Amino acid sequence: MRYIGMPLARREDRDLVTGQARRVADLDLTGTLELAFTRSPVPHALIRGVDVAAALKEAGVAGAWSAADLPYLAGRDLPGEDGAPPWPLLATGRVRYPGEALAVVAAGTRAQAEDGAEAVRLNLEQLPFTLTPRTGDCDNLVVERTFGEPADDVFATAPVVVEAAYREQLLLPTSLEPRAVLVDPGRDGRLTVYASHQAQHRLRDSLAAALGLGRDRIRVIVPATGGAFGAKSQTYPEYVVAALLAVHLRRPVRWCEDRAEAMLAGPRGRGQTQRVRLAADEDGVFLAYELLIDADIGAYPHTGAFVPMMTGAMSTGAYRTPRVHTRVRCVLTNTAPTTSYRGAGRPEAAYALERTVDRLARRLGMDPAELRRRNFIRPDQYPYLTPTGRTYDSGDYAAALDQALAAVGYDEVRAEQARRREEGEPPIGVGIATYVERSGGPPDSDEFGSVEACPDGTFIARVGSTSTGQGHFTAFAQVVASVLDVDVDRVRVVEGDTGEVPYGFATFGSRSMQVGGAALWRAAESLVATARRRCAELLGVEEEEVSYAAGRLVVGGDTCAELLADDFTAGVAAGPLPGLPIGELVARTGPLRADEIVAPPQAFPYGAHVAVVEVDPDLGTVHVRQLVAVDDYGVVVNPMIVSGQTHGSIAQGLGQALYEQAVIGENGLPYATTLLDYLLPTAADMPPVTLLETTTPNPNTPLGAKGAGEAGCIGIPPAIVNAVCDALNIDHIDMPLTPAAVWSALPTTSSPR
């Protein structure tokens, strides 16, 4: 266990920061054609014509096609969900969102392809469009699901009921590297696909289905990837188009999305309209909670139809509310499809609940921290089955909250708040948010892990997870080295390649260490067990007589020295430790490898976040003075990596609370076309952040790890909004908390001068 908990420097960072790491755009394959797509300039229209003739005359253009020009596209649409329309590779009949692809152009350079795409002539007959979830039109309702049971009887008789409505605005998953794919048809007809992706095996399988090829004919490799945040775990139409063109043109074909393209047509995150009710008795004990969700999933349901279900499943939060009912309705709109985005359903659940708990505290005249303490699930109640069907594994929610309040100086902040109100100074507020996360991916999802011993004494660890910047090559090596009791530099991690790793599920939902790490742990244990058996057979002793330590196999008892002297004099007994090095065993007996697939239950990390803010009523600005995050990720393998992940998620949570919104104009088009129009927090915008931890090991995995990396997106938005409402003594303000939003929410007596 010597490497578990050690903050080792990430071994992959040198290549990343020096530019040595190769991304999809950096790969140089002879004869590669670059793709650009002609995209719809309107949100909804009938297609009367797509003319590519002018595009074919542009310099460097090798081909230009609409759906009508590519008959082999027919029948290869990405399937819709629950009766919704399939997602066409190139639009046919009508376009359903701005930026939907109508034609594709291939050229020698990206600039030439873009010139060709701009030359395509479109004849579109515009139609009425829908920008927000409206379930009055039954044709727009795709999926409806409920969790728990209705509690109208409780709400009818409860002493206190608070009601509210919230909007989770659409966000852009602006990873450093947008989507990208390069398809090499190869001379033997086997496709090699390089993709900036989170789930190489899923991409391989979906491409095989779309192209009508066997999975063994496609190899997917994920090179260095500049972020993903959930939006790169799917198969998009552009990927299939690139693969089809590579097959039919017999040349490598690449599509690299640029930032303008991503902001117009790329997937969105969040996008929920929520209505809530919370019932309690006179002492603030929760009696029932109801959450009604209309989720905007865009024009084509992809993973966007699955994400709101996670909101429903996790709507209970950290509380032992006896009756909980959540109804989720997924609604089509004429906007770009939504997808999983960091937190994926859990931020939406925490926001609705934690904002409403604060409103109840205000109604009761009770301290919001005390109200939470009264309703937390107690440590002696685990495993705890929630009314929505999730079994929480472990936790001490009150301990996390108490630690966060102590770190922020809660009593002192409250005293300063009272003084400022009395003296008329700019108001400050303190906001609390507790959360329970769900990590591990879908229930019962598994992951592959393999450990192989090499003759030179090194080890290869193969895992089905995929790094998009999380530090896998360091953290996974720490896990394997700890089980094998060897130096971490002797472990090489291989992932992101279907040719090297036979099976993999994916990296999303904070599952890599919890599930992939568990698979590697089991594989390393199996490797040691196999090595002991093989050594016993080789030496003619009982397996129980062979032990393992520090990369060597040792035979106990009086026969040890004799056996080693007779059979393994050279290079064995001369080492610093007695015994047979495992590499020598491989050299003498052949390959040694152990494969494992594990499927542990979902885990439930948790935490408490506290924000202290100051509001300038004149400017409408929100200054975040302090953020404290106390998170429980179970056993942490590399604290430095986890700290970086937590800081990153806090930055994204801060962005949703204060800055970010994918605004859509009255014409149905996205307002933001560059990052000058879409506010992202920078390092200069980060407030002082204090990161603390509690540790409740996951009882369902050998490592004890729970998911980490999405907490800030879950807890920070409600904490900041709660703090601003506390400062202004108001019930609600919609995100993002821009100056205009703050001004509109100010009490009349506090209007700006």
Disulfide bonds with the S-S distance in Angstrom:
none
